[in-house]
Amino acid sequence: MTSPALAFTGVTLRRDGRTTLESIDLEVAPGERVALAGPSGSGKTSLLRLALGLEAPSHGTVWLRGIAASQGGSVIVPPEARGLAMVFQDLALWPHLDVHDNLAFALHRVPRPEREKRISEMLGSVELAGFGARMPSTLSGGERQRVAIARALITRPDLLLLDEAFANLDIALEAELLSMLDRVLDEHRTAALCVTHDPREARRLGGRVVVLEAGRIVQIGSLAELAAEPRTGFVRAFAAG
């Protein structure tokens, strides 16, 4: 039986006497796409930080491919050894490096011939062939998004994490980028956990939607399932959006 790419079992996170996440049980299967929705402050980004190993759970266990990565206040597997990649809302591209070197930075331990091959293939995958010498400041917003996705996936992670990476895009560009992301994830057989405020994004990802409120999972299902039987007002509004 294949282990989940990522799992949380009984995960609780407390900060400064406040409970940020409580009793989280969630699995992301290899290759699965999961959208993580919820009001501001519900704990979505905190869950990503636990997955990345930037924080340890106060209680419970974070699992990666069946291995305990964090447990009961301790980070066991460091962030750089987790086989995960992240795309942030602000993209966090290196402004002083061209597109090629933004990707190459993530492959500094890979021998040069293999590194160059992977960079060329990845730029082709995100439809940026020939853009290697361009600086981030010369790119459009959509092109910068593609570079950020390429840089994340070039390390061949088991799981891609996205923290509202498509926020503030117009509808047409969002649809174009999500279609591209869907294809590239399929090509590389990569799972994805995507924090979003946008039901259109959740619909295009096509997988389960996990809804967090006040640090707890209140409902999991497809958008259609959430719309048919919403358990909270937020779920009802999100599914209808």
N, C-alpha and C positions, 0 to 999 in steps of 0.2 A: 504494500500500500504506500503510495507517494505521500510524503510529509507536506504539510502546507508550506508555501513560501514564507508566510508570516502568520503567527498566532499569538493571541493574548489570552491567558487563562487567569481569571480571578484578579485582574490588574487594577490596583488602586494607586492613585498618586495624590499625595498631600504636600502642600507647600505652605509654610508659615501658619500652620494650624488650620488651613482651609483645604477642603477636599476638591481637587480639580477633576479627577476621574475616579469612578467607583465601580468595582466589580465588573470590569470589562471582560467579556468572553467573545472573541471574534477570530475567525480564520479567513485567510486569503489563499486560495488554492493556486498552484502553479499555472501561470497564464491567465488567471482570472482578473476581471476589472471590477473594482469596487469604488463607488462614490460615497464620500463621507460628508454628510450634510448636518446642519444644525445652526441655531442662532449664534450670534457673536458671544464668545465666552463659554461656549458649551464644552470645550475641551478638544476640539478637532486638531488643532496644531500641536497640542500637548501629546496627543496620541502618536503623531508623526515623530515628535522628538524622542518618545520612548522607543519607537521602532528603530530610529537611527542610532540610539545609544547615547544621545546627548543628555539624557536623564535616565535614572533608574526608577522603577516602580517602588512605591513604599511597601506594597504587598503584591504577590502574584508573580507571574513569569511571562517574559516575552520570548517567544520561540522563533528561530529562523531555520527552516528546512529540518525541523525536528530536534534542533540543538538549543538548549537554554542559553539565550544571549544576555538576558538581564533577569535578575531574580532578587526579590526582597531587599531592595536598597543597594544592590551591587550591579555594576556593569561588568559582565563576564567577557563578552566579545566586544572589542573596541570598535568605534564607528567605522574606521578604515578597513576593518576585516569582515564587515557584515554583508557584503555583496549587494548593497542597496545604492540607489542613486536618487537625487532630489532635483526637482525644478521648482524654484521659488517664484513668487508673484513678481518680484523685481528682476528676475532672471539671473542676476549676479554674474554677468559676463565680465571678464577681465577687460577693461576699456583700453589698456595699453598693448594688448595682444591682438593680432589679426585672427580671423576665423580659424585658420589652420592651427595656430598656436594655442587658441582656447581649447581646441580638442586635444592637441598633443600634450598639453599640461596634464590631462587626466591619464595619459599613457606613458608617463616618464620612465616607468620600469620596463616597458615593452621594447624589444629590439627595434631599431630604426626601420628596417624593411617591412616588418609586420605592422609597425605603427603607421607608416605611410599608407600601406594597403588598407588598413581599417579606417583611416581618416577619409580616404578617397571613396570607399564604399559607403560610409555613413553619410557623407555629404550628398552622395547620389541618392541615398534612401530618403533624405528629407528635402530633396529637390533643390539642393544648393551646390551642385557640381559647378566648379569654376569660381566659387566664392572664397576660396582659401585665403587669398591675399587681401580681402576686404577687412576694414576695421569696423568694429561694432557701431561706431558713431555714423557710419555711412549706410547702414542697413535700415530698412523699414521695420516697423514694429513686428510684422509677421515674420520677417526674415530673422530678426533677433530671437523670436520664439523658437524658430526651427533650429537655430544654432544651440540654444539652451537645451532643447530636447536631444539633439545630436550629441552634445557633450555629455549628457547624463547617460545615454544609451551606449556610448562607445566603449564604456567599461564592461559591457555585457552583464548588467546586474540581473539578479533573479527577480527583483521588484523595483518598480519605479514609483516614487512618491511625488505627488504634485500638490503644492499648497496654493490653491486659487491661481494657478499659472495662466489661466485664460480670462481672468477678471478684466473688465473694462475694455474688452475687444468688441468691435461691432459684430452683429449677428453673422454676416457673411464670412468674415475672417475667422470667427470662432468655429463655424461649421467647417471651413476649409482645413484649419489646423487640426481639429478633432478627427476629421477623416484621415488626414495624414498620420496622426498619432496612432489611430486604430490599425492602419496598415503596417506601420513600423513595429508596433508591439507584436503583431502577428508574425512578422518576418523574424523577429528575434525571440519569439515565444516568451515574452516578458510579462509578468503580472503588473498590475497598476492599482495603487490606492490614491484616489484623487479627492482632496478637499475642495468642495465647491459650494457656491451659493446659488447656482444657476441650474434649474431643473432641465433646461435644454442640454446642458453639458452632461448631466447624469443620464439623460435619455440617449444621447449619442454614444456614450461609453457602453451602454447596453447591458451592463451587469447588475449586480445587486446594489441597492442604496441602503446605507447604514445611517440612521438618524440618531444624533446625540443631542440630549438636552440636559443641562445642569450636570454634566459629567457622567451621565448614564446613557446606555443604549436604550432607546424607547421603542424602536421598530426597525426591522430589517426586511427587505423584499424588493421586488421590481417596482418601478414607478406605478405600473398598473395595479399591483397589489396594494401599494400604499394609498393610491387614490380610491380603491374600492372599500378599504377598511382603515381609514386613518385613526390612529389612537390619540393624537393630540392636535391642537389647533395649528401648530407649526407644520406637522406632517400634512395636514389637509391643504394648507396654503402652498406648501412646496410642491406637492404632487399635482396641484391644479395649475401651477405656474407655466 
